[in-house]
Amino acid sequence: MEPDRIEFFRLLLHQRLADLLGEADKTRTDMTGAASPFPDPTDRAALETDRNFTLRIRDRERKLITKIREAIERLEAGTYGYCEICGGEISEKRLIARPVTTMCIACKSRQEALERSRGH
């Protein structure tokens, strides 16, 4: 991969990481603040539902943070942009769409087809 493209993806990954970490901090601050008392059980249930939804989103983002950090490590090691299955280059379009990907589109498609055939 060209040095300018490596730098492009380094900046992209670091920006996404910073955005996710900022959202996590914001959620932590919002949820640790003083909770307003809700005398109406319906209002309280709505708040709890919203909080549960937010926590599910943050859990998915936590997993994405791990993948971003792994992608940054691959970038530093010089293995970023290469498929972990076949060793071929991953297209730049795919890396832009999903910078944390570890497989080329052909290998990922085969993996998904295999998972569907097994019922996963």
GUGU-285812 format. One record per residue: z, x, y of N, C-alpha, C, O, CB in turn; residue in three letters; residue number from 1. Coordinates in steps of 0.1 Angstrom, whole numbers. Last residue first. Glycine has a CB too. Layout:
! GUGU-285812
<<Z X Y> <Z X Y> <Z X Y> <Z X Y> <Z X Y> "ALA" NUM>
...
END
This chain:
! GUGU-285812
<<107 -263 -205> <117 -259 -195> <114 -264 -181> <121 -261 -172> <119 -244 -195> "HIS" 120>
<<89 -268 -226> <97 -279 -221> <108 -275 -212> <118 -282 -210> <103 -286 -232> "GLY" 119>
<<72 -249 -235> <85 -249 -241> <94 -260 -237> <105 -263 -242> <92 -236 -239> "ARG" 118>
<<51 -253 -217> <49 -256 -231> <62 -257 -239> <62 -263 -250> <39 -246 -237> "SER" 117>
<<63 -245 -193> <60 -259 -195> <58 -262 -209> <62 -273 -214> <47 -262 -187> "ARG" 116>
<<65 -217 -199> <77 -225 -197> <75 -240 -199> <83 -247 -205> <83 -222 -183> "GLU" 115>
<<38 -211 -200> <46 -209 -212> <59 -217 -211> <63 -223 -221> <49 -194 -214> "LEU" 114>
<<31 -216 -174> <24 -224 -185> <33 -223 -197> <34 -233 -204> <10 -218 -187> "ALA" 113>
<<46 -197 -161> <49 -211 -158> <43 -219 -169> <49 -229 -174> <44 -215 -145> "GLU" 112>
<<34 -173 -171> <48 -176 -173> <51 -190 -171> <58 -196 -180> <57 -167 -164> "GLN" 111>
<<8 -176 -161> <10 -176 -175> <25 -179 -178> <27 -186 -188> <6 -162 -181> "ARG" 110>
<<14 -175 -133> <8 -187 -139> <10 -187 -154> <13 -198 -159> <-7 -187 -135> "SER" 109>
<<23 -149 -132> <32 -160 -128> <27 -173 -134> <35 -181 -139> <34 -161 -113> "LYS" 108>
<<0 -134 -138> <12 -133 -147> <21 -145 -144> <27 -150 -154> <19 -120 -145> "CYS" 107>
<<-16 -142 -116> <-21 -145 -130> <-9 -144 -139> <-7 -153 -148> <-31 -134 -134> "ALA" 106>
<<-2 -134 -93> <-5 -148 -95> <-9 -151 -110> <-4 -161 -115> <-15 -154 -86> "ILE" 105>
<<22 -109 -101> <9 -113 -95> <7 -128 -99> <14 -133 -108> <-2 -104 -100> "CYS" 104>
<<57 -108 -94> <46 -110 -103> <33 -114 -95> <34 -121 -85> <49 -120 -114> "MET" 103>
<<78 -109 -77> <77 -97 -85> <65 -97 -94> <63 -88 -102> <90 -95 -93> "THR" 102>
<<83 -120 -43> <77 -121 -56> <77 -108 -63> <75 -98 -57> <63 -127 -55> "THR" 101>
<<93 -121 -18> <102 -116 -28> <96 -116 -42> <103 -113 -52> <115 -124 -28> "VAL" 100>
<<74 -132 -1> <76 -118 0> <85 -112 -11> <85 -100 -13> <82 -114 13> "PRO" 99>
<<52 -154 -3> <65 -152 -10> <68 -138 -11> <65 -131 -21> <64 -159 -25> "ARG" 98>
<<31 -152 15> <36 -165 12> <50 -164 5> <58 -172 8> <26 -172 3> "ALA" 97>
<<27 -124 15> <30 -131 27> <37 -144 25> <46 -148 31> <18 -132 36> "ILE" 96>
<<21 -120 -12> <33 -114 -7> <37 -120 7> <49 -121 10> <30 -99 -5> "LEU" 95>
<<-3 -134 -14> <8 -139 -21> <21 -133 -16> <31 -140 -15> <7 -135 -36> "ARG" 94>
<<-19 -119 3> <-17 -133 6> <-5 -138 -1> <3 -146 5> <-29 -141 3> "LYS" 93>
<<-20 -95 -11> <-12 -95 2> <-10 -110 6> <1 -113 11> <-20 -88 13> "GLU" 92>
<<-15 -96 -46> <-23 -98 -34> <-14 -99 -22> <-3 -104 -22> <-32 -110 -36> "SER" 91>
<<-1 -69 -64> <1 -83 -60> <-7 -85 -47> <-6 -77 -38> <16 -87 -58> "ILE" 90>
<<-16 -47 -87> <-12 -50 -73> <-11 -65 -71> <-19 -73 -76> <-22 -44 -63> "GLU" 89>
<<-3 -44 -120> <-13 -45 -110> <-8 -48 -97> <4 -52 -95> <-23 -56 -114> "GLY" 88>
<<17 -45 -139> <16 -33 -131> <5 -33 -121> <4 -24 -113> <14 -22 -140> "GLY" 87>
<<23 -68 -155> <10 -60 -158> <9 -47 -150> <0 -39 -153> <-1 -69 -155> "CYS" 86>
<<50 -73 -146> <45 -75 -159> <33 -67 -163> <34 -59 -172> <42 -90 -161> "ILE" 85>
<<56 -67 -120> <65 -62 -130> <60 -64 -144> <65 -58 -153> <79 -68 -128> "GLU" 84>
<<31 -59 -97> <35 -68 -107> <44 -61 -117> <41 -51 -123> <23 -75 -114> "CYS" 83>
<<38 -45 -65> <32 -43 -79> <39 -52 -89> <51 -54 -89> <33 -28 -83> "TYR" 82>
<<52 -47 -42> <38 -51 -42> <30 -49 -55> <18 -51 -56> <30 -44 -31> "GLY" 81>
<<72 -19 -44> <70 -32 -39> <55 -35 -39> <47 -26 -36> <75 -33 -24> "TYR" 80>
<<78 6 -52> <73 -3 -62> <70 -17 -57> <66 -25 -65> <83 -3 -74> "THR" 79>
<<91 23 -35> <77 25 -36> <71 16 -47> <59 18 -50> <73 39 -39> "GLY" 78>
<<117 21 -28> <114 29 -40> <99 31 -42> <95 38 -51> <120 22 -52> "ALA" 77>
<<116 4 -6> <121 18 -4> <118 27 -16> <115 39 -14> <136 17 -2> "GLU" 76>
<<108 -19 -20> <100 -14 -9> <103 1 -7> <94 10 -6> <102 -22 4> "LEU" 75>
<<129 -24 -37> <116 -20 -43> <107 -14 -32> <99 -5 -35> <109 -33 -49> "ARG" 74>
<<148 -30 -17> <150 -19 -26> <137 -14 -32> <134 -2 -33> <161 -22 -37> "GLU" 73>
<<136 -54 -8> <138 -42 2> <140 -30 -6> <135 -19 -3> <150 -45 11> "ILE" 72>
<<139 -69 -30> <126 -66 -26> <126 -54 -16> <117 -46 -16> <120 -79 -18> "ALA" 71>
<<167 -72 -31> <160 -65 -42> <146 -61 -38> <141 -50 -41> <160 -74 -55> "GLU" 70>
<<171 -87 -8> <177 -73 -9> <170 -65 -20> <168 -53 -19> <192 -74 -12> "ARG" 69>
<<158 -110 -16> <153 -102 -5> <158 -88 -5> <151 -79 -3> <157 -109 9> "ILE" 68>
<<174 -119 -37> <160 -115 -40> <154 -107 -28> <146 -98 -31> <152 -127 -42> "LYS" 67>
<<198 -124 -23> <198 -114 -33> <184 -109 -36> <181 -97 -38> <204 -119 -46> "THR" 66>
<<188 -145 -7> <193 -132 0> <193 -121 -11> <189 -110 -8> <207 -135 5> "ILE" 65>
<<184 -164 -26> <172 -158 -19> <176 -145 -12> <168 -136 -12> <166 -168 -9> "LEU" 64>
<<210 -171 -32> <201 -165 -43> <189 -158 -37> <185 -148 -41> <197 -176 -53> "LYS" 63>
<<217 -182 -8> <224 -170 -13> <216 -163 -23> <215 -151 -24> <238 -175 -18> "ARG" 62>
<<200 -204 -7> <197 -193 3> <205 -180 -2> <200 -169 0> <202 -197 17> "GLU" 61>
<<213 -220 -26> <199 -215 -28> <195 -204 -19> <189 -194 -24> <189 -227 -26> "ARG" 60>
<<237 -223 -12> <237 -216 -25> <223 -212 -28> <221 -200 -33> <242 -226 -36> "ASP" 59>
<<228 -238 10> <233 -224 12> <234 -216 -1> <232 -204 -1> <247 -225 19> "ARG" 58>
<<222 -262 -3> <211 -254 4> <216 -240 6> <208 -230 3> <208 -260 18> "ILE" 57>
<<247 -269 -11> <236 -267 -21> <225 -259 -15> <220 -250 -21> <231 -280 -26> "ARG" 56>
<<260 -273 14> <264 -262 5> <254 -259 -6> <252 -248 -10> <278 -266 -2> "LEU" 55>
<<246 -295 24> <245 -282 31> <249 -270 22> <243 -260 22> <254 -282 43> "THR" 54>
<<254 -314 5> <240 -311 6> <238 -297 13> <230 -289 9> <233 -322 14> "PHE" 53>
<<282 -314 11> <277 -311 -3> <262 -306 -2> <258 -297 -9> <279 -322 -13> "ASN" 52>
<<281 -324 37> <286 -311 34> <281 -306 21> <278 -294 19> <301 -311 34> "ARG" 51>
<<270 -350 33> <263 -340 41> <268 -326 39> <260 -317 38> <265 -343 56> "ASP" 50>
<<291 -361 17> <277 -360 12> <269 -349 20> <262 -341 14> <270 -374 12> "THR" 49>
<<312 -360 36> <313 -352 23> <299 -350 17> <296 -340 12> <322 -359 13> "GLU" 48>
<<302 -378 55> <305 -364 59> <305 -355 46> <299 -344 46> <318 -363 66> "LEU" 47>
<<301 -402 40> <289 -396 45> <291 -382 49> <282 -373 47> <285 -405 58> "ALA" 46>
<<329 -405 34> <319 -402 23> <306 -397 28> <300 -388 22> <317 -416 15> "ALA" 45>
<<338 -410 60> <343 -398 53> <333 -395 42> <330 -383 39> <357 -401 48> "ARG" 44>
<<325 -434 65> <322 -423 74> <326 -410 67> <319 -400 67> <329 -424 87> "ASP" 43>
<<337 -450 45> <323 -448 45> <319 -436 53> <310 -428 49> <316 -460 50> "THR" 42>
<<364 -450 53> <360 -443 40> <345 -441 40> <341 -431 34> <365 -451 28> "PRO" 41>
<<376 -445 85> <367 -453 77> <362 -445 64> <356 -435 66> <354 -458 85> "ASP" 40>
<<390 -425 97> <397 -436 91> <388 -445 82> <393 -451 73> <404 -445 102> "PRO" 39>
<<386 -392 96> <378 -404 96> <386 -415 89> <388 -415 77> <364 -401 88> "PHE" 38>
<<394 -365 117> <399 -375 107> <389 -387 108> <385 -392 119> <413 -379 110> "PRO" 37>
<<375 -336 117> <379 -348 124> <383 -358 114> <377 -360 103> <367 -353 133> "SER" 36>
<<386 -304 109> <379 -316 105> <384 -328 112> <396 -329 114> <380 -318 89> "ALA" 35>
<<382 -273 125> <391 -285 123> <382 -297 120> <373 -300 127> <400 -288 135> "ALA" 34>
<<361 -251 107> <367 -256 119> <375 -268 115> <375 -273 104> <356 -260 129> "GLY" 33>
<<347 -244 85> <361 -239 86> <368 -244 98> <380 -242 100> <362 -224 85> "THR" 32>
<<322 -252 89> <330 -259 78> <344 -255 78> <353 -261 73> <324 -256 65> "MET" 31>
<<312 -237 110> <312 -251 111> <321 -258 101> <329 -267 104> <298 -257 109> "ASP" 30>
<<314 -211 98> <321 -214 111> <323 -229 112> <333 -234 115> <314 -209 123> "THR" 29>
<<296 -213 77> <310 -210 75> <319 -214 87> <330 -219 85> <312 -195 71> "ARG" 28>
<<272 -219 91> <278 -229 82> <293 -226 79> <301 -235 79> <270 -229 68> "THR" 27>
<<269 -195 104> <270 -207 112> <276 -218 103> <285 -225 108> <256 -212 117> "LYS" 26>
<<266 -177 83> <277 -175 92> <280 -188 100> <291 -192 102> <275 -164 102> "ASP" 25>
<<242 -187 72> <254 -187 64> <266 -186 73> <276 -193 71> <254 -175 54> "ALA" 24>
<<224 -182 93> <227 -195 89> <240 -197 81> <247 -206 83> <215 -201 81> "GLU" 23>
<<225 -154 93> <229 -161 105> <233 -175 102> <243 -181 106> <219 -160 115> "GLY" 22>
<<214 -149 68> <228 -145 70> <233 -152 83> <245 -156 83> <229 -129 72> "LEU" 21>
<<188 -158 73> <196 -164 63> <211 -161 65> <219 -170 63> <191 -160 49> "LEU" 20>
<<179 -140 93> <179 -154 96> <189 -162 86> <197 -170 90> <165 -160 95> "ASP" 19>
<<181 -115 80> <189 -118 92> <190 -133 95> <201 -138 98> <184 -110 104> "ALA" 18>
<<161 -119 60> <175 -117 57> <184 -120 68> <195 -126 66> <176 -102 52> "LEU" 17>
<<139 -122 77> <143 -133 68> <157 -132 64> <165 -141 64> <134 -135 56> "ARG" 16>
<<138 -96 87> <140 -108 96> <144 -120 88> <153 -127 93> <126 -111 103> "GLN" 15>
<<135 -80 65> <147 -79 72> <149 -90 82> <160 -95 84> <146 -66 81> "HIS" 14>
<<109 -89 57> <120 -91 48> <134 -90 56> <143 -98 54> <120 -81 37> "LEU" 13>
<<94 -81 80> <94 -95 75> <106 -98 66> <113 -108 68> <81 -98 67> "LEU" 12>
<<97 -53 80> <102 -61 91> <103 -76 87> <113 -83 91> <93 -60 103> "LEU" 11>
<<85 -47 55> <99 -43 58> <105 -52 69> <116 -57 68> <100 -28 61> "ARG" 10>
<<59 -56 59> <67 -63 50> <82 -60 51> <91 -68 49> <63 -60 36> "PHE" 9>
<<51 -37 79> <50 -52 82> <60 -59 72> <67 -68 77> <36 -56 80> "PHE" 8>
<<54 -13 65> <63 -16 77> <63 -31 80> <73 -37 84> <59 -8 89> "GLU" 7>
<<34 -17 47> <48 -15 42> <57 -18 54> <67 -25 51> <50 0 37> "ILE" 6>
<<13 -17 64> <16 -29 57> <30 -29 51> <37 -39 51> <6 -32 45> "ARG" 5>
<<12 9 73> <15 -2 83> <18 -15 76> <25 -23 82> <2 -3 92> "ASP" 4>
<<8 24 49> <21 25 56> <23 14 66> <34 9 68> <21 38 63> "PRO" 3>
<<-7 5 22> <-9 12 35> <5 13 42> <13 3 42> <-19 6 44> "GLU" 2>
<<0 8 -12> <0 0 0> <0 9 12> <7 19 13> <12 -10 0> "MET" 1>
END
